Amino acid sequence: MAGTDHGHTPAAWTGVIIAFIGFCVAGAFTVMASPVGFVAGLVIVALGGIVGWVMSKAGLGQTPAPAKRSEQQLQH
C-alpha cells in the first residue's frame, strides 16, 4: 500500500521488541524444561501487545486512513 507507514511507528517497534524478548524467554525456558519460566515468557509476549496498543492509543501509532467514500455517496 503506497503512502502508509505499514507499522513503522514507535508503538509498533516497541510492542514487537517486547514480544520478541518474551518469545526468546519462553523458548529458553522450554529448553530448560521450566514451565514457570515458559509461562512468564508468554506473559511478556502478551505484555508486548498491550504496550503497543496503549502507545498507539497515546498517539504514537499510525494514524487511521481516511474512510473511502463509495461511488454512490460521491454522486450526491
PyMOL Python script that loads the backbone (N, CA, C, O; Angstrom):
from pymol import cmd

cmd.read_pdbstr("""\
ATOM      1  N   MET A   1       0.842  -1.174   0.000  1.00  0.00           N
ATOM      2  CA  MET A   1       0.000   0.000   0.000  1.00  0.00           C
ATOM      3  C   MET A   1       0.885   1.234   0.000  1.00  0.00           C
ATOM      4  O   MET A   1       1.705   1.424   0.898  1.00  0.00           O
ATOM      5  N   ALA A   2       0.719   2.037  -0.977  1.00  0.00           N
ATOM      6  CA  ALA A   2       1.530   3.240  -1.097  1.00  0.00           C
ATOM      7  C   ALA A   2       1.063   4.296  -0.107  1.00  0.00           C
ATOM      8  O   ALA A   2      -0.133   4.469   0.124  1.00  0.00           O
ATOM      9  N   GLY A   3       2.021   4.990   0.465  1.00  0.00           N
ATOM     10  CA  GLY A   3       1.701   6.113   1.328  1.00  0.00           C
ATOM     11  C   GLY A   3       1.351   5.762   2.766  1.00  0.00           C
ATOM     12  O   GLY A   3       0.880   6.629   3.502  1.00  0.00           O
ATOM     13  N   THR A   4       1.561   4.541   3.187  1.00  0.00           N
ATOM     14  CA  THR A   4       1.277   4.183   4.575  1.00  0.00           C
ATOM     15  C   THR A   4       2.577   3.874   5.295  1.00  0.00           C
ATOM     16  O   THR A   4       3.586   3.522   4.684  1.00  0.00           O
ATOM     17  N   ASP A   5       2.522   4.016   6.598  1.00  0.00           N
ATOM     18  CA  ASP A   5       3.692   3.713   7.420  1.00  0.00           C
ATOM     19  C   ASP A   5       3.933   2.215   7.506  1.00  0.00           C
ATOM     20  O   ASP A   5       5.072   1.784   7.685  1.00  0.00           O
ATOM     21  N   HIS A   6       2.895   1.425   7.383  1.00  0.00           N
ATOM     22  CA  HIS A   6       2.973  -0.028   7.414  1.00  0.00           C
ATOM     23  C   HIS A   6       3.653  -0.540   8.684  1.00  0.00           C
ATOM     24  O   HIS A   6       4.435  -1.490   8.642  1.00  0.00           O
ATOM     25  N   GLY A   7       3.344   0.106   9.820  1.00  0.00           N
ATOM     26  CA  GLY A   7       3.828  -0.370  11.100  1.00  0.00           C
ATOM     27  C   GLY A   7       5.154   0.193  11.551  1.00  0.00           C
ATOM     28  O   GLY A   7       5.685  -0.255  12.567  1.00  0.00           O
ATOM     29  N   HIS A   8       5.713   1.158  10.840  1.00  0.00           N
ATOM     30  CA  HIS A   8       6.987   1.742  11.237  1.00  0.00           C
ATOM     31  C   HIS A   8       6.742   2.908  12.185  1.00  0.00           C
ATOM     32  O   HIS A   8       6.999   4.063  11.847  1.00  0.00           O
ATOM     33  N   THR A   9       6.242   2.590  13.375  1.00  0.00           N
ATOM     34  CA  THR A   9       5.932   3.604  14.375  1.00  0.00           C
ATOM     35  C   THR A   9       6.559   3.191  15.702  1.00  0.00           C
ATOM     36  O   THR A   9       6.876   2.017  15.895  1.00  0.00           O
ATOM     37  N   PRO A  10       6.741   4.137  16.613  1.00  0.00           N
ATOM     38  CA  PRO A  10       7.287   3.771  17.925  1.00  0.00           C
ATOM     39  C   PRO A  10       6.437   2.718  18.643  1.00  0.00           C
ATOM     40  O   PRO A  10       6.976   1.836  19.310  1.00  0.00           O
ATOM     41  N   ALA A  11       5.129   2.809  18.508  1.00  0.00           N
ATOM     42  CA  ALA A  11       4.249   1.833  19.166  1.00  0.00           C
ATOM     43  C   ALA A  11       4.480   0.428  18.606  1.00  0.00           C
ATOM     44  O   ALA A  11       4.574  -0.541  19.360  1.00  0.00           O
ATOM     45  N   ALA A  12       4.571   0.329  17.292  1.00  0.00           N
ATOM     46  CA  ALA A  12       4.760  -0.978  16.663  1.00  0.00           C
ATOM     47  C   ALA A  12       6.136  -1.561  17.020  1.00  0.00           C
ATOM     48  O   ALA A  12       6.243  -2.728  17.396  1.00  0.00           O
ATOM     49  N   TRP A  13       7.167  -0.749  16.900  1.00  0.00           N
ATOM     50  CA  TRP A  13       8.515  -1.244  17.207  1.00  0.00           C
ATOM     51  C   TRP A  13       8.622  -1.687  18.662  1.00  0.00           C
ATOM     52  O   TRP A  13       9.179  -2.750  18.941  1.00  0.00           O
ATOM     53  N   THR A  14       8.106  -0.902  19.583  1.00  0.00           N
ATOM     54  CA  THR A  14       8.196  -1.243  20.999  1.00  0.00           C
ATOM     55  C   THR A  14       7.433  -2.526  21.303  1.00  0.00           C
ATOM     56  O   THR A  14       7.943  -3.408  21.994  1.00  0.00           O
ATOM     57  N   GLY A  15       6.214  -2.629  20.788  1.00  0.00           N
ATOM     58  CA  GLY A  15       5.423  -3.835  21.029  1.00  0.00           C
ATOM     59  C   GLY A  15       6.082  -5.081  20.477  1.00  0.00           C
ATOM     60  O   GLY A  15       6.087  -6.123  21.133  1.00  0.00           O
ATOM     61  N   VAL A  16       6.639  -4.988  19.280  1.00  0.00           N
ATOM     62  CA  VAL A  16       7.284  -6.148  18.662  1.00  0.00           C
ATOM     63  C   VAL A  16       8.561  -6.527  19.399  1.00  0.00           C
ATOM     64  O   VAL A  16       8.840  -7.713  19.580  1.00  0.00           O
ATOM     65  N   ILE A  17       9.336  -5.543  19.825  1.00  0.00           N
ATOM     66  CA  ILE A  17      10.577  -5.850  20.550  1.00  0.00           C
ATOM     67  C   ILE A  17      10.265  -6.543  21.873  1.00  0.00           C
ATOM     68  O   ILE A  17      10.922  -7.522  22.226  1.00  0.00           O
ATOM     69  N   ILE A  18       9.273  -6.047  22.605  1.00  0.00           N
ATOM     70  CA  ILE A  18       8.897  -6.684  23.873  1.00  0.00           C
ATOM     71  C   ILE A  18       8.387  -8.094  23.622  1.00  0.00           C
ATOM     72  O   ILE A  18       8.749  -9.018  24.351  1.00  0.00           O
ATOM     73  N   ALA A  19       7.556  -8.274  22.610  1.00  0.00           N
ATOM     74  CA  ALA A  19       7.034  -9.608  22.291  1.00  0.00           C
ATOM     75  C   ALA A  19       8.164 -10.543  21.877  1.00  0.00           C
ATOM     76  O   ALA A  19       8.146 -11.721  22.235  1.00  0.00           O
ATOM     77  N   PHE A  20       9.147 -10.042  21.130  1.00  0.00           N
ATOM     78  CA  PHE A  20      10.277 -10.878  20.724  1.00  0.00           C
ATOM     79  C   PHE A  20      11.095 -11.316  21.932  1.00  0.00           C
ATOM     80  O   PHE A  20      11.537 -12.463  22.002  1.00  0.00           O
ATOM     81  N   ILE A  21      11.298 -10.409  22.880  1.00  0.00           N
ATOM     82  CA  ILE A  21      12.014 -10.782  24.109  1.00  0.00           C
ATOM     83  C   ILE A  21      11.240 -11.871  24.845  1.00  0.00           C
ATOM     84  O   ILE A  21      11.835 -12.830  25.337  1.00  0.00           O
ATOM     85  N   GLY A  22       9.915 -11.727  24.923  1.00  0.00           N
ATOM     86  CA  GLY A  22       9.094 -12.759  25.564  1.00  0.00           C
ATOM     87  C   GLY A  22       9.189 -14.088  24.844  1.00  0.00           C
ATOM     88  O   GLY A  22       9.223 -15.140  25.482  1.00  0.00           O
ATOM     89  N   PHE A  23       9.232 -14.052  23.514  1.00  0.00           N
ATOM     90  CA  PHE A  23       9.387 -15.274  22.732  1.00  0.00           C
ATOM     91  C   PHE A  23      10.716 -15.953  23.058  1.00  0.00           C
ATOM     92  O   PHE A  23      10.775 -17.173  23.211  1.00  0.00           O
ATOM     93  N   CYS A  24      11.777 -15.160  23.162  1.00  0.00           N
ATOM     94  CA  CYS A  24      13.098 -15.712  23.487  1.00  0.00           C
ATOM     95  C   CYS A  24      13.118 -16.297  24.892  1.00  0.00           C
ATOM     96  O   CYS A  24      13.698 -17.359  25.117  1.00  0.00           O
ATOM     97  N   VAL A  25      12.487 -15.608  25.836  1.00  0.00           N
ATOM     98  CA  VAL A  25      12.410 -16.115  27.215  1.00  0.00           C
ATOM     99  C   VAL A  25      11.646 -17.431  27.235  1.00  0.00           C
ATOM    100  O   VAL A  25      12.098 -18.399  27.847  1.00  0.00           O
ATOM    101  N   ALA A  26      10.498 -17.479  26.576  1.00  0.00           N
ATOM    102  CA  ALA A  26       9.702 -18.713  26.549  1.00  0.00           C
ATOM    103  C   ALA A  26      10.477 -19.841  25.886  1.00  0.00           C
ATOM    104  O   ALA A  26      10.422 -20.981  26.348  1.00  0.00           O
ATOM    105  N   GLY A  27      11.195 -19.543  24.817  1.00  0.00           N
ATOM    106  CA  GLY A  27      11.990 -20.575  24.150  1.00  0.00           C
ATOM    107  C   GLY A  27      13.106 -21.103  25.021  1.00  0.00           C
ATOM    108  O   GLY A  27      13.348 -22.309  25.071  1.00  0.00           O
ATOM    109  N   ALA A  28      13.786 -20.200  25.707  1.00  0.00           N
ATOM    110  CA  ALA A  28      14.885 -20.631  26.585  1.00  0.00           C
ATOM    111  C   ALA A  28      14.371 -21.511  27.709  1.00  0.00           C
ATOM    112  O   ALA A  28      14.982 -22.532  28.026  1.00  0.00           O
ATOM    113  N   PHE A  29      13.255 -21.129  28.314  1.00  0.00           N
ATOM    114  CA  PHE A  29      12.726 -21.929  29.408  1.00  0.00           C
ATOM    115  C   PHE A  29      12.090 -23.229  28.922  1.00  0.00           C
ATOM    116  O   PHE A  29      11.952 -24.174  29.698  1.00  0.00           O
ATOM    117  N   THR A  30      11.705 -23.286  27.659  1.00  0.00           N
ATOM    118  CA  THR A  30      11.241 -24.554  27.100  1.00  0.00           C
ATOM    119  C   THR A  30      12.404 -25.542  27.048  1.00  0.00           C
ATOM    120  O   THR A  30      12.260 -26.706  27.420  1.00  0.00           O
ATOM    121  N   VAL A  31      13.544 -25.069  26.589  1.00  0.00           N
ATOM    122  CA  VAL A  31      14.735 -25.926  26.511  1.00  0.00           C
ATOM    123  C   VAL A  31      15.164 -26.358  27.906  1.00  0.00           C
ATOM    124  O   VAL A  31      15.629 -27.482  28.093  1.00  0.00           O
ATOM    125  N   MET A  32      15.012 -25.472  28.885  1.00  0.00           N
ATOM    126  CA  MET A  32      15.391 -25.796  30.269  1.00  0.00           C
ATOM    127  C   MET A  32      14.295 -26.566  31.001  1.00  0.00           C
ATOM    128  O   MET A  32      14.442 -26.877  32.183  1.00  0.00           O
ATOM    129  N   ALA A  33      13.204 -26.875  30.314  1.00  0.00           N
ATOM    130  CA  ALA A  33      12.081 -27.627  30.877  1.00  0.00           C
ATOM    131  C   ALA A  33      11.529 -26.982  32.144  1.00  0.00           C
ATOM    132  O   ALA A  33      11.297 -27.656  33.148  1.00  0.00           O
ATOM    133  N   SER A  34      11.324 -25.676  32.086  1.00  0.00           N
ATOM    134  CA  SER A  34      10.774 -24.945  33.227  1.00  0.00           C
ATOM    135  C   SER A  34       9.435 -24.327  32.830  1.00  0.00           C
ATOM    136  O   SER A  34       9.397 -23.295  32.161  1.00  0.00           O
ATOM    137  N   PRO A  35       8.334 -24.964  33.245  1.00  0.00           N
ATOM    138  CA  PRO A  35       7.010 -24.452  32.878  1.00  0.00           C
ATOM    139  C   PRO A  35       6.739 -23.039  33.400  1.00  0.00           C
ATOM    140  O   PRO A  35       6.080 -22.246  32.728  1.00  0.00           O
ATOM    141  N   VAL A  36       7.239 -22.725  34.581  1.00  0.00           N
ATOM    142  CA  VAL A  36       7.009 -21.397  35.157  1.00  0.00           C
ATOM    143  C   VAL A  36       7.682 -20.327  34.292  1.00  0.00           C
ATOM    144  O   VAL A  36       7.074 -19.296  34.008  1.00  0.00           O
ATOM    145  N   GLY A  37       8.912 -20.557  33.877  1.00  0.00           N
ATOM    146  CA  GLY A  37       9.616 -19.615  33.022  1.00  0.00           C
ATOM    147  C   GLY A  37       8.958 -19.494  31.657  1.00  0.00           C
ATOM    148  O   GLY A  37       8.899 -18.405  31.086  1.00  0.00           O
ATOM    149  N   PHE A  38       8.459 -20.620  31.129  1.00  0.00           N
ATOM    150  CA  PHE A  38       7.764 -20.600  29.843  1.00  0.00           C
ATOM    151  C   PHE A  38       6.530 -19.712  29.915  1.00  0.00           C
ATOM    152  O   PHE A  38       6.292 -18.896  29.025  1.00  0.00           O
ATOM    153  N   VAL A  39       5.745 -19.874  30.978  1.00  0.00           N
ATOM    154  CA  VAL A  39       4.540 -19.058  31.155  1.00  0.00           C
ATOM    155  C   VAL A  39       4.924 -17.588  31.335  1.00  0.00           C
ATOM    156  O   VAL A  39       4.232 -16.700  30.838  1.00  0.00           O
ATOM    157  N   ALA A  40       6.018 -17.332  32.038  1.00  0.00           N
ATOM    158  CA  ALA A  40       6.487 -15.951  32.196  1.00  0.00           C
ATOM    159  C   ALA A  40       6.813 -15.348  30.829  1.00  0.00           C
ATOM    160  O   ALA A  40       6.509 -14.182  30.576  1.00  0.00           O
ATOM    161  N   GLY A  41       7.429 -16.136  29.949  1.00  0.00           N
ATOM    162  CA  GLY A  41       7.721 -15.666  28.601  1.00  0.00           C
ATOM    163  C   GLY A  41       6.449 -15.340  27.837  1.00  0.00           C
ATOM    164  O   GLY A  41       6.393 -14.342  27.118  1.00  0.00           O
ATOM    165  N   LEU A  42       5.426 -16.176  27.987  1.00  0.00           N
ATOM    166  CA  LEU A  42       4.147 -15.906  27.321  1.00  0.00           C
ATOM    167  C   LEU A  42       3.489 -14.641  27.856  1.00  0.00           C
ATOM    168  O   LEU A  42       2.855 -13.897  27.108  1.00  0.00           O
ATOM    169  N   VAL A  43       3.643 -14.403  29.145  1.00  0.00           N
ATOM    170  CA  VAL A  43       3.106 -13.177  29.744  1.00  0.00           C
ATOM    171  C   VAL A  43       3.823 -11.959  29.153  1.00  0.00           C
ATOM    172  O   VAL A  43       3.192 -10.935  28.890  1.00  0.00           O
ATOM    173  N   ILE A  44       5.129 -12.067  28.946  1.00  0.00           N
ATOM    174  CA  ILE A  44       5.884 -10.966  28.345  1.00  0.00           C
ATOM    175  C   ILE A  44       5.420 -10.727  26.911  1.00  0.00           C
ATOM    176  O   ILE A  44       5.315  -9.579  26.479  1.00  0.00           O
ATOM    177  N   VAL A  45       5.145 -11.794  26.173  1.00  0.00           N
ATOM    178  CA  VAL A  45       4.627 -11.650  24.807  1.00  0.00           C
ATOM    179  C   VAL A  45       3.307 -10.873  24.825  1.00  0.00           C
ATOM    180  O   VAL A  45       3.116  -9.947  24.036  1.00  0.00           O
ATOM    181  N   ALA A  46       2.410 -11.251  25.717  1.00  0.00           N
ATOM    182  CA  ALA A  46       1.125 -10.557  25.833  1.00  0.00           C
ATOM    183  C   ALA A  46       1.333  -9.104  26.259  1.00  0.00           C
ATOM    184  O   ALA A  46       0.629  -8.209  25.791  1.00  0.00           O
ATOM    185  N   LEU A  47       2.287  -8.875  27.135  1.00  0.00           N
ATOM    186  CA  LEU A  47       2.599  -7.514  27.578  1.00  0.00           C
ATOM    187  C   LEU A  47       3.051  -6.653  26.403  1.00  0.00           C
ATOM    188  O   LEU A  47       2.727  -5.467  26.342  1.00  0.00           O
ATOM    189  N   GLY A  48       3.790  -7.237  25.478  1.00  0.00           N
ATOM    190  CA  GLY A  48       4.213  -6.502  24.286  1.00  0.00           C
ATOM    191  C   GLY A  48       3.021  -6.013  23.478  1.00  0.00           C
ATOM    192  O   GLY A  48       3.014  -4.881  22.995  1.00  0.00           O
ATOM    193  N   GLY A  49       2.026  -6.857  23.332  1.00  0.00           N
ATOM    194  CA  GLY A  49       0.812  -6.458  22.620  1.00  0.00           C
ATOM    195  C   GLY A  49       0.071  -5.345  23.338  1.00  0.00           C
ATOM    196  O   GLY A  49      -0.426  -4.412  22.707  1.00  0.00           O
ATOM    197  N   ILE A  50       0.000  -5.442  24.637  1.00  0.00           N
ATOM    198  CA  ILE A  50      -0.705  -4.421  25.424  1.00  0.00           C
ATOM    199  C   ILE A  50       0.046  -3.095  25.364  1.00  0.00           C
ATOM    200  O   ILE A  50      -0.568  -2.044  25.183  1.00  0.00           O
ATOM    201  N   VAL A  51       1.370  -3.136  25.513  1.00  0.00           N
ATOM    202  CA  VAL A  51       2.165  -1.904  25.463  1.00  0.00           C
ATOM    203  C   VAL A  51       2.033  -1.237  24.090  1.00  0.00           C
ATOM    204  O   VAL A  51       1.881  -0.019  23.999  1.00  0.00           O
ATOM    205  N   GLY A  52       2.093  -2.038  23.029  1.00  0.00           N
ATOM    206  CA  GLY A  52       1.928  -1.488  21.690  1.00  0.00           C
ATOM    207  C   GLY A  52       0.572  -0.840  21.498  1.00  0.00           C
ATOM    208  O   GLY A  52       0.475   0.229  20.897  1.00  0.00           O
ATOM    209  N   TRP A  53      -0.462  -1.466  21.995  1.00  0.00           N
ATOM    210  CA  TRP A  53      -1.819  -0.931  21.878  1.00  0.00           C
ATOM    211  C   TRP A  53      -1.965   0.372  22.666  1.00  0.00           C
ATOM    212  O   TRP A  53      -2.536   1.343  22.169  1.00  0.00           O
ATOM    213  N   VAL A  54      -1.441   0.387  23.907  1.00  0.00           N
ATOM    214  CA  VAL A  54      -1.532   1.590  24.739  1.00  0.00           C
ATOM    215  C   VAL A  54      -0.762   2.740  24.094  1.00  0.00           C
ATOM    216  O   VAL A  54      -1.245   3.872  24.064  1.00  0.00           O
ATOM    217  N   MET A  55       0.430   2.454  23.581  1.00  0.00           N
ATOM    218  CA  MET A  55       1.218   3.503  22.920  1.00  0.00           C
ATOM    219  C   MET A  55       0.496   4.024  21.671  1.00  0.00           C
ATOM    220  O   MET A  55       0.531   5.219  21.377  1.00  0.00           O
ATOM    221  N   SER A  56      -0.153   3.120  20.949  1.00  0.00           N
ATOM    222  CA  SER A  56      -0.907   3.530  19.769  1.00  0.00           C
ATOM    223  C   SER A  56      -2.056   4.455  20.158  1.00  0.00           C
ATOM    224  O   SER A  56      -2.300   5.461  19.492  1.00  0.00           O
ATOM    225  N   LYS A  57      -2.756   4.118  21.228  1.00  0.00           N
ATOM    226  CA  LYS A  57      -3.860   4.957  21.697  1.00  0.00           C
ATOM    227  C   LYS A  57      -3.357   6.288  22.236  1.00  0.00           C
ATOM    228  O   LYS A  57      -4.100   7.268  22.256  1.00  0.00           O
ATOM    229  N   ALA A  58      -2.086   6.332  22.678  1.00  0.00           N
ATOM    230  CA  ALA A  58      -1.498   7.566  23.196  1.00  0.00           C
ATOM    231  C   ALA A  58      -0.978   8.460  22.073  1.00  0.00           C
ATOM    232  O   ALA A  58      -0.428   9.530  22.333  1.00  0.00           O
ATOM    233  N   GLY A  59      -1.150   8.025  20.836  1.00  0.00           N
ATOM    234  CA  GLY A  59      -0.759   8.854  19.708  1.00  0.00           C
ATOM    235  C   GLY A  59       0.583   8.516  19.093  1.00  0.00           C
ATOM    236  O   GLY A  59       1.068   9.256  18.238  1.00  0.00           O
ATOM    237  N   LEU A  60       1.193   7.419  19.505  1.00  0.00           N
ATOM    238  CA  LEU A  60       2.493   7.036  18.967  1.00  0.00           C
ATOM    239  C   LEU A  60       2.392   5.974  17.881  1.00  0.00           C
ATOM    240  O   LEU A  60       3.407   5.446  17.428  1.00  0.00           O
ATOM    241  N   GLY A  61       1.182   5.665  17.467  1.00  0.00           N
ATOM    242  CA  GLY A  61       0.968   4.681  16.412  1.00  0.00           C
ATOM    243  C   GLY A  61       0.618   5.348  15.095  1.00  0.00           C
ATOM    244  O   GLY A  61       0.706   6.568  14.953  1.00  0.00           O
ATOM    245  N   GLN A  62       0.228   4.541  14.155  1.00  0.00           N
ATOM    246  CA  GLN A  62      -0.131   5.037  12.831  1.00  0.00           C
ATOM    247  C   GLN A  62      -1.505   5.687  12.885  1.00  0.00           C
ATOM    248  O   GLN A  62      -2.422   5.161  13.516  1.00  0.00           O
ATOM    249  N   THR A  63      -1.644   6.823  12.228  1.00  0.00           N
ATOM    250  CA  THR A  63      -2.947   7.471  12.182  1.00  0.00           C
ATOM    251  C   THR A  63      -3.854   6.694  11.239  1.00  0.00           C
ATOM    252  O   THR A  63      -3.400   6.200  10.207  1.00  0.00           O
ATOM    253  N   PRO A  64      -5.123   6.583  11.581  1.00  0.00           N
ATOM    254  CA  PRO A  64      -6.028   5.818  10.722  1.00  0.00           C
ATOM    255  C   PRO A  64      -6.195   6.480   9.359  1.00  0.00           C
ATOM    256  O   PRO A  64      -6.199   7.705   9.242  1.00  0.00           O
ATOM    257  N   ALA A  65      -6.331   5.655   8.345  1.00  0.00           N
ATOM    258  CA  ALA A  65      -6.537   6.164   6.978  1.00  0.00           C
ATOM    259  C   ALA A  65      -7.946   6.728   6.875  1.00  0.00           C
ATOM    260  O   ALA A  65      -8.870   6.193   7.487  1.00  0.00           O
ATOM    261  N   PRO A  66      -8.126   7.801   6.109  1.00  0.00           N
ATOM    262  CA  PRO A  66      -9.471   8.346   5.938  1.00  0.00           C
ATOM    263  C   PRO A  66     -10.372   7.325   5.236  1.00  0.00           C
ATOM    264  O   PRO A  66      -9.926   6.573   4.369  1.00  0.00           O
ATOM    265  N   ALA A  67     -11.626   7.318   5.624  1.00  0.00           N
ATOM    266  CA  ALA A  67     -12.580   6.375   5.042  1.00  0.00           C
ATOM    267  C   ALA A  67     -12.806   6.723   3.569  1.00  0.00           C
ATOM    268  O   ALA A  67     -12.945   7.891   3.204  1.00  0.00           O
ATOM    269  N   LYS A  68     -12.839   5.699   2.746  1.00  0.00           N
ATOM    270  CA  LYS A  68     -13.099   5.910   1.329  1.00  0.00           C
ATOM    271  C   LYS A  68     -14.607   6.019   1.117  1.00  0.00           C
ATOM    272  O   LYS A  68     -15.389   5.246   1.670  1.00  0.00           O
ATOM    273  N   ARG A  69     -14.985   6.983   0.318  1.00  0.00           N
ATOM    274  CA  ARG A  69     -16.401   7.155   0.012  1.00  0.00           C
ATOM    275  C   ARG A  69     -16.784   6.242  -1.147  1.00  0.00           C
ATOM    276  O   ARG A  69     -16.020   6.028  -2.088  1.00  0.00           O
ATOM    277  N   SER A  70     -17.984   5.720  -1.039  1.00  0.00           N
ATOM    278  CA  SER A  70     -18.459   4.877  -2.126  1.00  0.00           C
ATOM    279  C   SER A  70     -18.841   5.746  -3.316  1.00  0.00           C
ATOM    280  O   SER A  70     -19.048   6.949  -3.161  1.00  0.00           O
ATOM    281  N   GLU A  71     -18.937   5.163  -4.479  1.00  0.00           N
ATOM    282  CA  GLU A  71     -19.284   5.901  -5.691  1.00  0.00           C
ATOM    283  C   GLU A  71     -20.671   6.522  -5.568  1.00  0.00           C
ATOM    284  O   GLU A  71     -20.923   7.610  -6.085  1.00  0.00           O
ATOM    285  N   GLN A  72     -21.566   5.820  -4.879  1.00  0.00           N
ATOM    286  CA  GLN A  72     -22.911   6.326  -4.710  1.00  0.00           C
ATOM    287  C   GLN A  72     -22.913   7.593  -3.849  1.00  0.00           C
ATOM    288  O   GLN A  72     -23.672   8.521  -4.130  1.00  0.00           O
ATOM    289  N   GLN A  73     -22.080   7.650  -2.809  1.00  0.00           N
ATOM    290  CA  GLN A  73     -22.008   8.822  -1.958  1.00  0.00           C
ATOM    291  C   GLN A  73     -21.407   9.998  -2.714  1.00  0.00           C
ATOM    292  O   GLN A  73     -21.786  11.145  -2.476  1.00  0.00           O
ATOM    293  N   LEU A  74     -20.488   9.731  -3.610  1.00  0.00           N
ATOM    294  CA  LEU A  74     -19.840  10.806  -4.363  1.00  0.00           C
ATOM    295  C   LEU A  74     -20.797  11.465  -5.360  1.00  0.00           C
ATOM    296  O   LEU A  74     -20.617  12.636  -5.696  1.00  0.00           O
ATOM    297  N   GLN A  75     -21.810  10.733  -5.840  1.00  0.00           N
ATOM    298  CA  GLN A  75     -22.740  11.279  -6.818  1.00  0.00           C
ATOM    299  C   GLN A  75     -23.729  12.241  -6.194  1.00  0.00           C
ATOM    300  O   GLN A  75     -24.300  13.068  -6.904  1.00  0.00           O
ATOM    301  N   HIS A  76     -23.948  12.165  -4.912  1.00  0.00           N
ATOM    302  CA  HIS A  76     -24.934  13.054  -4.254  1.00  0.00           C
ATOM    303  C   HIS A  76     -24.307  14.315  -3.810  1.00  0.00           C
ATOM    304  O   HIS A  76     -24.983  15.173  -3.242  1.00  0.00           O
TER     305      HIS A  76
END
""", "prot")
cmd.dss("prot")
cmd.show_as("cartoon", "prot")
cmd.util.cbc("prot")
cmd.orient("prot")
